[in-house]
């Protein structure tokens, strides 16, 4: 299934947002997630399905001013 | 008198409060653009800051740069003020703030809604709207704004208990472009913590902001891009403490004409 992860085309077999994070080896990472422009809380990732063409954002703490 | 006690800075007993949280250092420091994580950590320590700004960016599976950065910040034991840098719409800024709250575990957010690319000037209309939405949702908003008093009033009405007007465009190092506007803002909001945020290039700029009666200064590039960021961090800490001391000490009045400082009485007549 083709989706967009952090602006890049990606192929995944994961059915949920949590599954996608595991696939990307980010299961235990400190990240925040959004699906199609809306935030998905960590507690909701298991229950959040992803579908063809979805846009996923995976954000981490970063340097800032 | 004990010389050590005599030399202790009075600023140590002079905290500033942001949303009920007291801090002693009046320098808020950004964490971007340092030559290395080690120099960033050393600069934070040298600055004495208790609050650093951080951001949210896309994490890649391979590098995981964000994870090590977060560990470094946590090890330093400083408070974090997440920003919404780069956001151009209310929706983007609000969503970024929500993600930051979950990630960093703080209701604090440095709210940026950028309206213009050359100056990175805030979109003050979007800023007020986003501030209203976020404060209603329990956030404690530090708005990056201009020195416009009407906008500032609307931010306060929206629930902001801190205001952060720019000194000059972000990263420009130009200092205080509008000292008159900043002074007016200070006079207009005597009870609200005011922070000059952005545009500061030199310690003298930061001292000038403090001498205007500002409560703190937020800067990043001036330290990160200095030849020796650690030393510059120390210089800013000293300048901000000096400016604060000067305000408490109540400066003399400016006058147009000279007034001799050496007593005139008793002067010898030595001419021919």
Interface residues (C-beta under 8 A of the other chain):
Chain A: X6 X7 X24 X25 X26 X29 X30 X31 X32 X33 X34 X37 X38 X39 X41 X42 X57 X58 X59 X60 X61 X62 X63 X64 X65
Chain B: X30 X31 X32 X33 X34 X40 X53 X54 X55 X56 X57 X58 X59 X60 X61 X64 X65 X66 X67 X69 X70 X73 X82 X83 X85 X91 X95 X98 X99 X100 X102 X103 X104 X170 X171 X220 X221
